[in-house]
Amino acid sequence: MLTAPGRRGRGLARAVASAAVADALASGLLPQWRARVAPSRRVARALGFREYGEQLSLRLDP
């Protein structure tokens, strides 16, 4: 989720993510959450996600 700076802190990301998770579960899918920043991790935890690992991104120069 990307929320405009002036709109943050109103629960918008949580509401949208909650709807997306509910839709995924209703469709028999396994929702996953990848987050680097703390606010995103807080939303994920509020929705019941648990951290299982870390993601590493690398850029390889030719």
HUFENWO-V379988 format. One line per field, one symbol per residue. phi: phi as a letter, one per 30 degrees, with the letter a starting at -180 (. if undefined). Layout:
# HUFENWO-V379988
phi->???
This chain:
# HUFENWO-V379988
phi->.cceedcdicidddddddddddddddciccdbbbbccedddddeddcjdbdcabcbcbccdd
